[in-house]
Amino acid sequence: MPETLQTTVVKIHGFSLHRPRLAPVLVAIVLVSLLSLLFVWSRLHAINLEYSISTLEKGIRSGQQQLKQLELEVAYLAREERIERLARKQLGLQAPAPGQIIRVD
């Protein structure tokens, strides 16, 4: 004969207390835990993205500074006085004599 379990019900002044079911409570705990984990993961992901953006911005600033330095160097090296001085001293070039220039029309 199968025995049936009787549930105990506590009654206090007409108000009865039943034993709560665990399934809905466990589902609620799991849902809250998953939402909390999702929030924490999203914050960590956002922080990692901010760090990556900061690193890239630092690289951009460094590249811009290097570009400015190279533009200054190009401007210095392309000066006509400097090129003429190098042509005269290192290559031995001279200004053309009046008869060496021929105009072609």
C-alpha positions in Angstrom: 0.0 0.0 0.0 1.4 3.3 -0.9 1.4 5.7 1.8 0.5 9.3 1.1 2.3 12.1 2.6 0.3 14.6 4.4 1.2 18.2 4.2 1.3 20.2 7.4 -0.5 23.4 7.4 0.0 25.9 10.1 -2.9 28.2 10.9 -2.6 31.3 13.0 -5.8 33.2 13.6 -7.4 32.0 10.4 -4.2 32.7 8.3 -2.6 29.6 6.9 1.0 29.2 6.0 2.0 26.7 3.4 5.5 25.5 2.6 6.7 27.5 -0.4 7.5 25.7 -3.5 11.2 25.8 -4.3 11.0 25.8 -8.1 9.8 29.4 -8.6 12.3 30.6 -6.0 15.2 28.9 -7.7 14.1 30.2 -11.1 14.0 33.7 -9.7 17.5 33.3 -8.1 18.9 32.0 -11.4 17.3 34.8 -13.4 18.7 37.5 -11.0 22.1 35.8 -11.1 22.1 35.7 -14.9 21.1 39.3 -15.2 23.8 40.3 -12.7 26.4 38.3 -14.7 25.3 40.0 -17.9 25.6 43.4 -16.3 29.1 42.7 -14.9 30.2 41.3 -18.3 28.9 44.3 -20.2 30.7 46.7 -17.8 34.0 44.7 -18.2 33.6 44.7 -21.9 33.0 48.5 -21.9 36.1 49.1 -19.7 38.2 46.9 -22.1 36.9 48.9 -25.1 37.7 52.2 -23.3 41.2 51.0 -22.7 41.6 50.0 -26.3 40.3 53.4 -27.5 42.7 55.1 -25.1 45.6 53.1 -26.5 44.6 53.9 -30.1 44.2 57.6 -29.4 47.7 57.6 -27.8 49.0 56.0 -31.0 47.3 58.6 -33.1 48.7 61.4 -31.1 52.2 59.9 -31.4 51.8 59.5 -35.2 50.6 63.1 -35.5 53.6 64.4 -33.6 55.9 62.3 -35.8 54.2 63.6 -38.9 54.8 67.2 -37.7 58.4 66.5 -37.1 58.9 64.9 -40.5 57.1 67.9 -42.2 59.6 70.3 -40.4 62.5 68.1 -41.5 61.2 68.2 -45.2 60.8 71.9 -45.0 64.4 72.3 -43.7 65.9 69.9 -46.2 64.0 71.5 -49.2 65.3 75.1 -48.6 66.8 76.5 -51.7 69.8 78.0 -49.9 70.7 74.7 -48.4 70.4 72.9 -51.8 72.5 75.5 -53.6 75.2 75.4 -50.9 75.3 71.6 -51.2 75.4 71.7 -55.0 78.4 74.2 -54.9 80.4 72.4 -52.2 79.8 68.7 -52.7 79.0 68.5 -56.4 81.2 71.4 -57.6 78.4 73.0 -59.5 78.6 76.7 -60.5 76.1 79.3 -61.8 75.9 79.2 -65.6 77.8 81.7 -67.7 75.8 84.1 -69.9 76.6 82.1 -73.1 75.6 78.7 -71.6 71.9 79.5 -71.4 70.0 79.0 -74.7 66.3 79.9 -74.9 64.1 77.6 -77.0 60.9 79.2 -78.3 
